[in-house]
Amino acid sequence: MPIFAKVAMIVRMSTMNISLPDHLKSFVDEQVAGRGYGTSSEYIRELIRRDQDRLDLRRLLLDGASSAQSEPVDADYFASLRDRVRGRHSK
């Protein structure tokens, strides 16, 4: 995509100051240096995003576990799913 066609996305950032014991600060600094993060803020934002993803997955799993039981899934089920996606409604 040409540069002129890209839409600028403005993200409003707030500041949060946190206090860490020396051993955790050292750990964060090591992760930033060793894993390609530009700043400790980038590393912390990544940790928060991963935690959000983990919580979303947990919610989906719990929703699925509490949903009504369905028919067993077999090769025919997946074949009909592929047909539906391709626009060939078999049912």
LODO-396105 format. One record per residue (C-alpha): x, y, z; chain. Coordinates in nm, 4 decimals, m for minus. Example, Ala and Ser with C-alpha at 12.3 -4.5 7.8 and 13.67 -1.06 7.14 Angstrom:
<mipa east="1.2300" north="m0.4500" up="0.7800" base="A"/>
<mipa east="1.3670" north="m0.1060" up="0.7140" base="A"/>
***
This chain:
<mipa east="0.0000" north="0.0000" up="0.0000" base="A"/>
<mipa east="0.1424" north="0.3405" up="m0.0915" base="A"/>
<mipa east="0.2416" north="0.5624" up="0.1981" base="A"/>
<mipa east="m0.0137" north="0.8291" up="0.1023" base="A"/>
<mipa east="m0.2941" north="0.5714" up="0.1235" base="A"/>
<mipa east="m0.2207" north="0.4694" up="0.4806" base="A"/>
<mipa east="m0.4562" north="0.6099" up="0.7392" base="A"/>
<mipa east="m0.2906" north="0.7732" up="1.0368" base="A"/>
<mipa east="m0.4016" north="0.6288" up="1.3672" base="A"/>
<mipa east="m0.3749" north="0.8548" up="1.6668" base="A"/>
<mipa east="m0.3628" north="0.6759" up="1.9992" base="A"/>
<mipa east="m0.4039" north="0.8819" up="2.3108" base="A"/>
<mipa east="m0.1538" north="0.7750" up="2.5748" base="A"/>
<mipa east="m0.1762" north="0.8295" up="2.9465" base="A"/>
<mipa east="0.1104" north="0.8069" up="3.1888" base="A"/>
<mipa east="0.1265" north="0.5604" up="3.4762" base="A"/>
<mipa east="0.4168" north="0.5483" up="3.7152" base="A"/>
<mipa east="0.4866" north="0.2216" up="3.8925" base="A"/>
<mipa east="0.7347" north="0.1256" up="4.1612" base="A"/>
<mipa east="0.9272" north="m0.2003" up="4.1331" base="A"/>
<mipa east="1.1704" north="m0.3706" up="4.3656" base="A"/>
<mipa east="1.5269" north="m0.3641" up="4.2293" base="A"/>
<mipa east="1.5190" north="m0.7294" up="4.1185" base="A"/>
<mipa east="1.2034" north="m0.6743" up="3.9107" base="A"/>
<mipa east="1.3400" north="m0.3522" up="3.7593" base="A"/>
<mipa east="1.6557" north="m0.5440" up="3.6621" base="A"/>
<mipa east="1.4431" north="m0.8188" up="3.5083" base="A"/>
<mipa east="1.2445" north="m0.5666" up="3.3018" base="A"/>
<mipa east="1.5660" north="m0.3972" up="3.1876" base="A"/>
<mipa east="1.7086" north="m0.7360" up="3.0806" base="A"/>
<mipa east="1.3930" north="m0.8187" up="2.8845" base="A"/>
<mipa east="1.3967" north="m0.4818" up="2.7097" base="A"/>
<mipa east="1.7625" north="m0.5179" up="2.6138" base="A"/>
<mipa east="1.7486" north="m0.8843" up="2.5184" base="A"/>
<mipa east="1.4161" north="m0.9077" up="2.3393" base="A"/>
<mipa east="1.4211" north="m0.6028" up="2.1155" base="A"/>
<mipa east="1.1881" north="m0.3690" up="2.2995" base="A"/>
<mipa east="1.2716" north="m0.0019" up="2.2652" base="A"/>
<mipa east="1.1599" north="0.0935" up="2.6144" base="A"/>
<mipa east="1.0327" north="m0.0629" up="2.9333" base="A"/>
<mipa east="0.6919" north="0.0867" up="2.8484" base="A"/>
<mipa east="0.6782" north="m0.1191" up="2.5267" base="A"/>
<mipa east="0.7570" north="m0.4333" up="2.7245" base="A"/>
<mipa east="0.4896" north="m0.3611" up="2.9872" base="A"/>
<mipa east="0.2301" north="m0.2788" up="2.7185" base="A"/>
<mipa east="0.3052" north="m0.6143" up="2.5535" base="A"/>
<mipa east="0.2574" north="m0.7949" up="2.8864" base="A"/>
<mipa east="m0.0768" north="m0.6204" up="2.9373" base="A"/>
<mipa east="m0.1925" north="m0.7092" up="2.5829" base="A"/>
<mipa east="m0.1009" north="m1.0732" up="2.6402" base="A"/>
<mipa east="m0.2911" north="m1.0749" up="2.9676" base="A"/>
<mipa east="m0.5946" north="m0.9266" up="2.7923" base="A"/>
<mipa east="m0.5692" north="m1.2004" up="2.5263" base="A"/>
<mipa east="m0.5404" north="m1.4658" up="2.7985" base="A"/>
<mipa east="m0.8500" north="m1.3335" up="2.9747" base="A"/>
<mipa east="m1.0425" north="m1.3219" up="2.6439" base="A"/>
<mipa east="m0.9462" north="m1.6818" up="2.5699" base="A"/>
<mipa east="m1.0449" north="m1.7888" up="2.9219" base="A"/>
<mipa east="m1.3849" north="m1.6218" up="2.8784" base="A"/>
<mipa east="m1.4387" north="m1.7964" up="2.5447" base="A"/>
<mipa east="m1.3411" north="m2.1327" up="2.6917" base="A"/>
<mipa east="m1.5742" north="m2.0879" up="2.9888" base="A"/>
<mipa east="m1.8560" north="m1.9782" up="2.7556" base="A"/>
<mipa east="m1.7987" north="m2.2884" up="2.5454" base="A"/>
<mipa east="m1.7828" north="m2.5167" up="2.8480" base="A"/>
<mipa east="m2.1109" north="m2.3814" up="2.9815" base="A"/>
<mipa east="m2.2926" north="m2.3958" up="2.6460" base="A"/>
<mipa east="m2.5311" north="m2.6711" up="2.5472" base="A"/>
<mipa east="m2.3782" north="m2.9931" up="2.4254" base="A"/>
<mipa east="m2.3770" north="m3.0323" up="2.0477" base="A"/>
<mipa east="m2.3559" north="m3.3196" up="1.8066" base="A"/>
<mipa east="m2.0166" north="m3.4920" up="1.7796" base="A"/>
<mipa east="m1.7830" north="m3.3292" up="1.5309" base="A"/>
<mipa east="m1.6538" north="m3.5568" up="1.2553" base="A"/>
<mipa east="m1.5106" north="m3.5351" up="0.9040" base="A"/>
<mipa east="m1.8575" north="m3.4778" up="0.7523" base="A"/>
<mipa east="m1.9114" north="m3.1798" up="0.9806" base="A"/>
<mipa east="m1.5863" north="m3.0172" up="0.8663" base="A"/>
<mipa east="m1.6633" north="m3.0936" up="0.5017" base="A"/>
<mipa east="m2.0031" north="m2.9232" up="0.5316" base="A"/>
<mipa east="m1.8381" north="m2.6271" up="0.7019" base="A"/>
<mipa east="m1.5886" north="m2.5925" up="0.4165" base="A"/>
<mipa east="m1.8760" north="m2.6127" up="0.1664" base="A"/>
<mipa east="m2.0672" north="m2.3377" up="0.3498" base="A"/>
<mipa east="m1.7618" north="m2.1134" up="0.3516" base="A"/>
<mipa east="m1.7093" north="m2.1707" up="m0.0194" base="A"/>
<mipa east="m2.0724" north="m2.0833" up="m0.0879" base="A"/>
<mipa east="m2.1923" north="m2.4323" up="m0.1656" base="A"/>
<mipa east="m2.4674" north="m2.4727" up="0.0895" base="A"/>
<mipa east="m2.5222" north="m2.8462" up="0.1094" base="A"/>
<mipa east="m2.8126" north="m2.8226" up="0.3531" base="A"/>
***
